[in-house]
């Protein structure tokens, strides 16, 4: 059993959070007498995104979104009363504790209920993820199951962080708060579509974009479920994800409608894909394959229309924390004509007489 001395409620500092930096302002405690044993409070920020591809940033789940009352992050905390050399994670003190950002006239802070206090001995190993999901449970003390929504507009970025061997003394350099530096756990996909210049009076309309495991669109490509290990470092490139079932996959009808391509069209925010990292660059037999399939309509000035379908294999390794922009250019090859005339075959009069 953990023995506690007298404690008082402390107010967590408000964190000013951005993608590339963070700062925090101290707020005075409500207590007139400082105490060495304060409430366990949290601070967090979103670390710099990993290098992106084609200039796109993986930043849809940002701190402004996380601070919404309906969002927040979840915390698991394992209390260890004795020293250890390797962190032991679990949920014996914090079990999927929801932490939300509260703003008031007096203070703004990350808060949770019921408040817990620092033990006088031992330490706590923390795991965190965002956004918060009710009834989330740990597997093997540090892992979470994750399912990629089949509805693109409902997909969300997934963040994770951890903080091992935390004590009241060890957090003095972080304004007496457990600081989580969140990182992006998924790969983000976006697209642009453009065409080569068409003659005046000809219009190009985008009808459909599909991502599938084959050129005909009948094979599925992306992992549907996976398990993330929250204890891994944000710089970890291996063992962060394990597909739950490599045989259960899905494809995405990424766009469906009628979009003019008079100018370059870029996907709206509601059409970003968030997928479990997956390597489509391998060439071995039975390796995962990914194709982009595009359907578009050409309408000519005389009202004639032709619908085309094209596909191309994408040999890419989608990595954790990176954002990819798939830039599609629809080629227009004009129908051109050439002509020649066969020369006359002269018939000699004597040849004609020979027929008689």
C-alpha positions as CSV (number, residue, x, y, z in Angstrom):
1,X,0.0,0.0,0.0
2,X,1.2,3.5,-0.8
3,X,1.6,5.7,2.3
4,X,0.9,9.4,1.7
5,X,1.8,12.5,3.8
6,X,-0.3,15.6,3.7
7,X,-0.9,16.9,0.2
8,X,-2.6,19.9,-1.4
9,X,-4.0,20.5,-4.8
10,X,-1.6,22.2,-7.2
11,X,-2.7,23.8,-10.4
12,X,-1.0,22.6,-13.6
13,X,0.7,25.2,-15.7
14,X,-0.9,26.2,-19.0
15,X,1.1,25.0,-22.0
16,X,1.4,27.1,-25.1
17,X,1.8,24.4,-27.7
18,X,2.8,24.4,-31.3
19,X,4.2,21.8,-33.7
20,X,7.7,23.0,-33.3
21,X,8.1,24.4,-29.9
22,X,6.4,24.8,-26.5
23,X,6.5,27.1,-23.5
24,X,4.7,27.2,-20.2
25,X,3.8,29.9,-17.7
26,X,3.9,29.2,-14.0
27,X,0.7,29.7,-12.1
28,X,0.8,30.1,-8.3
29,X,-0.5,27.3,-6.2
30,X,-3.8,27.8,-4.3
31,X,-2.0,26.9,-1.2
32,X,-0.4,29.6,0.9
33,X,2.2,27.1,2.2
34,X,4.3,25.3,-0.4
35,X,4.4,21.5,0.0
36,X,6.9,19.0,-1.3
37,X,4.2,16.6,-2.2
38,X,1.8,18.0,-4.7
39,X,-0.9,16.5,-6.9
40,X,0.3,14.7,-10.0
41,X,-0.4,17.0,-12.9
42,X,0.4,16.9,-16.6
43,X,1.8,19.0,-19.3
44,X,2.1,18.1,-23.0
45,X,3.1,19.3,-26.4
46,X,3.2,17.9,-29.9
47,X,6.8,17.3,-31.1
48,X,8.1,18.4,-34.4
49,X,6.6,16.3,-37.2
50,X,8.9,13.8,-39.0
51,X,10.2,14.8,-42.4
52,X,7.4,15.0,-44.8
53,X,7.2,14.1,-48.5
54,X,6.5,16.7,-51.2
55,X,6.1,19.5,-48.7
56,X,3.1,18.2,-46.8
57,X,3.0,18.3,-43.0
58,X,1.5,15.6,-40.8
59,X,-0.2,17.9,-38.4
60,X,-4.0,17.4,-38.6
61,X,-4.2,16.3,-35.0
62,X,-2.7,19.4,-33.3
63,X,-2.9,20.7,-29.8
64,X,-5.8,23.1,-30.5
65,X,-7.8,20.0,-31.5
66,X,-6.6,18.1,-28.5
67,X,-7.7,20.9,-26.2
68,X,-11.3,20.6,-27.3
69,X,-13.6,19.5,-24.4
70,X,-14.6,16.4,-26.4
71,X,-11.0,15.3,-27.0
72,X,-8.1,15.2,-24.5
73,X,-5.7,12.3,-24.0
74,X,-5.7,9.0,-22.1
75,X,-3.1,8.1,-19.4
76,X,-2.0,4.8,-18.0
77,X,0.4,4.8,-15.0
78,X,2.2,2.0,-13.2
79,X,3.5,2.7,-9.7
80,X,6.7,0.9,-8.6
81,X,7.6,1.1,-5.0
82,X,11.2,-0.2,-5.5
83,X,14.0,0.7,-7.8
84,X,14.2,-0.9,-11.2
85,X,16.6,-0.7,-14.1
86,X,14.0,-1.4,-16.8
87,X,10.6,0.5,-16.8
88,X,7.7,-1.7,-16.0
89,X,4.5,-0.4,-17.6
90,X,0.9,-1.1,-16.7
91,X,-2.1,0.5,-15.2
92,X,-2.1,-0.1,-11.4
93,X,-2.5,3.6,-10.6
94,X,-3.8,5.3,-13.7
95,X,-6.1,3.2,-16.0
96,X,-7.1,5.0,-19.2
97,X,-7.5,8.2,-17.2
98,X,-9.0,11.0,-19.3
99,X,-7.1,14.3,-19.2
100,X,-8.8,17.3,-20.7
101,X,-7.9,21.0,-21.0
102,X,-9.9,23.3,-18.8
103,X,-10.0,27.1,-19.3
104,X,-11.3,29.5,-16.6
105,X,-10.8,33.1,-15.5
106,X,-8.3,31.9,-12.8
107,X,-6.2,29.4,-14.7
108,X,-5.9,27.1,-17.7
109,X,-4.6,23.6,-17.3
110,X,-4.7,19.9,-18.2
111,X,-7.0,18.4,-15.5
112,X,-8.4,15.0,-14.5
113,X,-10.6,13.5,-11.8
114,X,-10.0,12.0,-9.3
115,X,-6.7,13.7,-8.6
116,X,-3.9,11.5,-7.5
117,X,-0.8,12.5,-5.5
118,X,2.9,11.7,-5.7
119,X,4.0,8.8,-3.5
120,X,6.9,9.6,-1.1
121,X,8.9,6.6,-2.3
122,X,9.2,4.7,-5.6
123,X,8.3,6.1,-9.1
124,X,5.6,5.9,-11.8
125,X,5.9,4.9,-15.4
126,X,3.4,6.7,-17.6
127,X,2.0,5.9,-21.0
128,X,-0.3,8.3,-23.0
129,X,-2.2,8.4,-26.2
130,X,-4.5,10.8,-28.0
131,X,-7.3,11.5,-28.7
132,X,-9.0,9.8,-25.8
133,X,-11.1,6.7,-26.4
134,X,-13.5,5.4,-23.7
135,X,-12.9,1.8,-22.4
136,X,-9.5,1.6,-23.9
137,X,-7.4,-1.1,-22.3
138,X,-3.7,-2.1,-22.4
139,X,-2.5,-5.4,-23.8
140,X,0.8,-6.9,-22.5
141,X,1.1,-3.8,-20.2
142,X,2.0,-1.3,-22.9
143,X,0.1,-2.0,-26.1
144,X,-3.1,-0.7,-27.5
145,X,-5.3,-2.1,-30.3
146,X,-6.2,0.4,-33.1
147,X,-8.7,0.1,-35.9
148,X,-8.6,2.3,-39.0
149,X,-12.0,3.6,-39.8
150,X,-13.5,2.6,-43.1
151,X,-15.1,6.0,-43.4
152,X,-12.3,8.5,-44.4
153,X,-14.0,11.6,-42.9
154,X,-14.1,9.8,-39.5
155,X,-10.4,9.0,-39.4
156,X,-8.2,10.7,-36.9
157,X,-4.5,11.1,-36.3
158,X,-3.2,9.0,-33.4
159,X,-0.6,10.4,-31.0
160,X,1.4,8.6,-28.3
161,X,4.0,9.5,-25.6
162,X,5.6,8.0,-22.5
163,X,7.5,9.1,-19.5
164,X,9.3,6.5,-17.4
165,X,10.7,6.7,-13.8
166,X,8.8,9.8,-12.8
167,X,9.0,11.1,-9.3
168,X,8.2,14.4,-7.6
169,X,11.9,15.1,-7.6
170,X,12.6,14.2,-11.2
171,X,9.9,16.6,-12.6
172,X,11.2,19.7,-10.9
173,X,12.7,20.8,-14.2
174,X,9.4,20.6,-16.0
175,X,7.4,22.9,-13.7
176,X,6.5,19.9,-11.5
177,X,4.4,18.3,-14.2
178,X,4.7,15.0,-16.1
179,X,5.4,16.3,-19.6
180,X,4.3,14.2,-22.6
181,X,5.9,14.9,-25.9
182,X,3.4,13.5,-28.3
183,X,4.4,12.1,-31.7
184,X,2.3,11.1,-34.7
185,X,1.9,7.3,-34.9
186,X,0.2,6.9,-38.3
187,X,1.1,7.8,-41.9
188,X,-0.9,10.6,-43.5
189,X,-1.8,10.5,-47.2
190,X,-3.1,13.4,-49.3
191,X,-3.3,14.0,-53.1
192,X,-3.3,16.5,-55.8
193,X,-4.7,16.0,-59.3
194,X,-4.0,18.1,-62.4
195,X,-4.0,17.6,-66.2
196,X,-1.9,18.7,-69.1
197,X,-3.2,21.7,-71.0
198,X,-6.3,20.9,-73.0
199,X,-7.7,22.8,-76.0
200,X,-10.2,25.6,-75.5
201,X,-13.7,24.1,-75.1
202,X,-12.5,20.8,-73.7
203,X,-13.2,20.2,-70.0
204,X,-11.7,17.4,-67.7
205,X,-13.8,16.2,-64.7
206,X,-12.4,14.0,-62.0
207,X,-14.9,11.2,-61.1
208,X,-13.1,8.8,-58.8
209,X,-9.8,7.9,-57.0
210,X,-9.3,4.5,-55.5
211,X,-6.4,3.0,-53.6
212,X,-6.4,-0.8,-53.8
213,X,-4.1,-3.8,-53.9
214,X,-4.4,-4.4,-57.7
215,X,-4.8,-2.4,-60.9
216,X,-8.4,-3.6,-61.3
217,X,-9.4,-2.4,-57.8
218,X,-10.6,-5.8,-56.6
219,X,-7.8,-6.5,-54.2
220,X,-7.6,-4.8,-50.8
221,X,-4.3,-3.2,-49.7
222,X,-4.2,-1.4,-46.2
223,X,-4.1,-3.0,-42.8
224,X,-7.4,-2.7,-41.1
225,X,-6.2,-3.2,-37.5
226,X,-2.9,-3.0,-35.7
227,X,-1.3,-2.9,-32.2
228,X,0.9,0.0,-31.1
229,X,3.4,-0.3,-28.3
230,X,3.1,3.0,-26.3
231,X,6.4,2.3,-24.5
232,X,8.4,2.8,-27.7
233,X,10.4,6.0,-28.2
234,X,9.1,8.7,-30.6
235,X,12.2,8.0,-32.7
236,X,11.7,4.3,-32.8
237,X,11.6,3.0,-36.4
238,X,11.0,-0.7,-35.6
239,X,8.5,-2.6,-33.4
240,X,6.2,0.3,-32.9
241,X,3.4,-1.3,-34.8
242,X,2.3,-4.9,-35.3
243,X,-0.6,-5.6,-37.7
244,X,-3.3,-7.5,-35.9
245,X,-4.2,-9.6,-39.0
246,X,-2.3,-9.2,-42.2
247,X,-5.0,-11.1,-44.1
248,X,-7.7,-8.6,-43.1
249,X,-7.2,-5.5,-45.3
250,X,-9.3,-2.8,-46.9
251,X,-9.2,-0.5,-49.9
252,X,-10.4,3.1,-50.0
253,X,-12.6,4.9,-52.5
254,X,-10.7,8.1,-51.8
255,X,-12.7,10.5,-54.0
256,X,-16.1,10.1,-55.7
257,X,-17.9,12.9,-57.4
258,X,-17.5,15.5,-60.2
259,X,-14.6,17.8,-59.7
260,X,-13.5,20.2,-62.5
261,X,-9.7,20.0,-63.2
262,X,-9.5,23.4,-64.8
263,X,-6.9,24.0,-62.1
264,X,-4.9,21.7,-59.8
265,X,-7.2,20.0,-57.3
266,X,-6.0,19.3,-53.8
267,X,-7.8,17.1,-51.3
268,X,-9.8,18.9,-48.6
269,X,-8.9,18.2,-44.9
270,X,-11.8,15.7,-44.7
271,X,-10.1,13.5,-47.3
272,X,-6.7,12.9,-45.7
273,X,-6.1,9.2,-45.1
274,X,-4.6,8.1,-41.8
275,X,-3.2,4.6,-42.2
276,X,-1.1,2.2,-40.2
277,X,2.5,2.4,-41.5
278,X,3.0,-0.2,-44.2
279,X,5.7,-1.0,-46.8
280,X,4.5,-1.2,-50.4
281,X,8.0,-0.8,-51.8
282,X,9.0,-4.5,-51.6
283,X,9.2,-6.6,-54.8
284,X,9.3,-10.1,-53.3
285,X,6.5,-12.5,-54.2
286,X,3.4,-12.0,-52.1
287,X,4.6,-8.6,-51.0
288,X,2.0,-5.9,-50.2
289,X,1.1,-4.0,-53.3
290,X,-0.7,-0.6,-53.8
291,X,-2.3,0.9,-56.9
292,X,-3.9,4.3,-57.4
293,X,-6.8,4.1,-59.9
294,X,-8.3,7.3,-61.4
295,X,-11.4,7.7,-63.4
296,X,-12.1,10.9,-65.3
297,X,-14.3,12.3,-68.0
298,X,-13.3,14.4,-71.0
299,X,-16.0,16.6,-72.5
300,X,-15.4,18.2,-75.9
301,X,-16.8,21.4,-77.3
302,X,-19.2,19.4,-79.5
303,X,-20.7,17.8,-76.3
304,X,-19.1,14.4,-77.0
305,X,-17.8,12.8,-73.8
306,X,-15.3,9.9,-73.1
307,X,-14.7,8.4,-69.6
308,X,-11.2,7.1,-69.0
309,X,-9.7,4.9,-66.3
310,X,-6.0,4.8,-65.6
311,X,-3.9,3.1,-62.9
312,X,-0.3,3.2,-61.5
313,X,1.5,1.2,-58.9
314,X,2.8,3.1,-55.9
315,X,6.0,1.6,-54.6
316,X,6.2,3.5,-51.3
317,X,7.1,2.7,-47.8
318,X,4.6,4.6,-45.6
319,X,6.4,5.4,-42.4
320,X,5.2,6.5,-39.0
321,X,4.9,10.3,-38.5
322,X,5.3,11.2,-42.2
323,X,2.8,12.8,-44.5
324,X,2.7,11.9,-48.2
325,X,1.3,13.8,-51.1
326,X,0.4,11.7,-54.1
327,X,0.7,14.0,-57.1
328,X,-1.4,12.8,-60.0
329,X,-1.0,14.2,-63.5
330,X,-3.5,13.0,-66.1
331,X,-1.9,12.8,-69.5
332,X,-3.8,14.0,-72.5
333,X,-2.6,12.6,-75.8
334,X,-4.3,14.3,-78.7
335,X,-5.7,12.3,-81.6
336,X,-3.6,13.4,-84.5
337,X,-3.9,12.6,-88.2
338,X,-1.4,12.0,-91.0
339,X,-2.2,11.3,-94.7
340,X,-0.6,10.1,-97.8
341,X,-2.0,9.3,-101.3
342,X,-1.1,6.2,-103.2
343,X,0.2,7.0,-106.6
344,X,-1.6,6.1,-109.8
345,X,-0.8,2.8,-111.4
346,X,-0.4,3.6,-115.1
347,X,-1.8,1.0,-117.5
348,X,-0.1,0.8,-120.9
349,X,-2.4,0.7,-124.0
350,X,-0.5,-2.2,-125.4
351,X,-1.3,-4.1,-122.2
352,X,-5.0,-3.4,-122.8
353,X,-4.8,-4.7,-126.3
354,X,-3.2,-7.9,-125.1
355,X,-6.4,-8.7,-123.3
356,X,-8.4,-8.9,-126.5
